[in-house]
């Protein structure tokens, strides 16, 4: 596994602020942010695969596990070749994958997860309102229908929440997602800084 990507995971229900925190973290040296949503929406919508992905997202459902992981790995490899992601020095921040235990198992071949940031939100109504605001601000199609929003929250509880058990309590940092974004970032950063220091202390040829 010495060739695997070292990664931090952002896990939380839709509307918990994963992309907001990921984009802030992306500005820090030594971190590289990867968003499943951005990659999926970038697939050519005129292609058969793109049409399937768009239909699936519009229904609020998850795309097949193997496809999700293969798109992730292919995109990461492309970033490495382009020089925008440097695994020897950058910690990867994954947002939106894994979304099932099966995806987590498939990712194990490519990714070493060293910390999971669990954005906790027990008030589903606040999440619904956040997603409706995001629709108004960003025009996200998957946020347009409240029925779809609630289905996505149900799928998160049934399919994605069990991923936390896959990684184990010792790997997880629980963060209150209902705090102000700056407070959430403060709590994440407090835990990220030691990981970055530890990584800099390890010579590249030992990774």
N, C-alpha and C positions, 0 to 999 in steps of 0.2 A: 504493500500500500504506500510505498515511499513516493510514488508518482501522483498520489491522489491530491485533490484540491483541499486545502484547509479552509473550513467554512464556519460561519456563524449563521444561525437560522432565525428568521423573524416569523413567528407563528401566532396567529390570532384570528378571530372571526372577521368576516367582511365588515369594514368600517372601523376596525380597531386602530387604524393608523399605521399599518405596516409600511406602506409606500412613502408616507410622510417621513417616518423615521429613517427608512432606507436611503432616501434622497439626501437627508441631512448627513447621515453617516458617510455617504459617497464623497462628501467634500473633505473628509479627513484623509491625510496621507496614510498609506498602508492598508486602506480598505477599498474593495471593489464591489459595487452594488449590482446585483442581477435581479431583475423583476420578471417573473413568469408572465404576468399580464402584458407587459410591454412587448415581450418576445412573441407571444401568441397573437397579439393584435397587429404585429408587423408581418405576419405570414401573408403572402399574396392573397387577397380576398377573392381573386378571380380563379385561383387554383382549386382543384377538388379538395385538397387538404384544408386550404384556407376557408372555403365555404363550410366544410364540416365543423371546423373550429368555431367560426362565427355563429353558426346555428346552435352549437352546444353551449357557448357562452351566453347567448341570448336567452336560452332556456334556464340559465342558472346552474347548469350541470357541469361535471368535471369531464375533461377529455380523457381518453384511455391512458392508463398508467404508463405503458411502454412508450407511447407517443410523447407524453409530457417529458419523460426522462431523456428520450433520444433528442428531442428539440433542445433541452437544456444543455446536454453534453456537447452537441454539435455547435451550439452558439458559444459556449465557453471556449471550445477549441478554436473557433474562428477569432475570438477576442485575443487568445494567446498568440495566434499567428499574426494578428494585426498589431500586437504589442500594446494593446490597451489594457490588458489584464496580465499581470506578471505573477504567476503562482509562487515564485521563489521569495517574493517580498510582500505580496498583497494577501490579506485575509479576504476571503470571499464572503459577501453578505447576501444570503439567498432569501428572496421574498416570493412566496407563492408556490414553492416546491420544497419538500414533498407535501402533497395534500392527502395522501393515503399511506397506510403502513406499507403497502406494496411498493409505492414510489420510494419510500425511505429505504427499503431493502434493495431496490434496483440502484439507488444512488450510492449505496455503500461501495460499489465497485469503483466509483469515481471521486467520492467526496468523503473526507474525514470531518465529522461534525464535532467541534470542540466546545460550542456553547449554543444553547437554544434560548432565545428571548421570547417568552410567552406573554403576549399582550392580552391581559385579562380584562374581560368586560362581561359582567353578569346581567346587565340591563339591555335586553335585546331591543327595546323601543328606542333607546338612545342610538343604537347602531343603525336602526332603520332610518332615523332622522338624519344621521350623518351621511348615509348613502344617498338619501334624497337630495341633500344639499350638494353632494358631489355631482349628481346628475345635472343640477342647475348650473354648476360652475364649469364642469368638464364635458358634459354631454355624453357620458358613458352609457352606452345602450343597455348594459347589464344592470344599470341602476334605475332604469326608467319605469319598471313595473314593480309595484310593491309585492305582488305575489311572488315574483322571481327573487326579490330580495329575501323574503322570508324563507323561500325554498333553499337559497344559498346558505342561510343561517342554519337550517335544519341539516343540510348536507355537511356543513362544517362540524356540527356536533356529532354526527354519525360516522363521518369518514376521516376528518382531519384531526379532531381532538385526540383520538387514540394514538396518533403519532407521538404525542407527548410521552405516553407509556413506553413506546418503542425506544426512546432515547434515555429514559430514566430520570428520576428526580435530581440526581447529583449533577446532571448536565443542564438543568433548566433554571433560568432566572425568571421569576414571575414579576411582571411589571403592570401596575394599574393603568390600563389604557384610557380611563376616563379622566385622568389628570390632564392639565394643559400640555400641549405638545412639547413645550420647553422643559417641563418637569419630567415628562416621559423620557426625553432625550438625556436629561441629566442622569437619570437612574440607569439608562443603558450605558452611557459613556463611562460612568463610574466602574462598570464591570468590563468594559472593552479595553480601557487603558492598560490594565495589567496583562491582558492577552497580547496586546501590541508590544509591550515591553518584553514579554517573554519571547515573542517571536523574533524580535530584533537581536535578542541575546543568543539565538541559535544560529550557527554558521550555515549558509545556504546549502553546502554540500552534505549536511546531515539531515536535510528535510526529505 
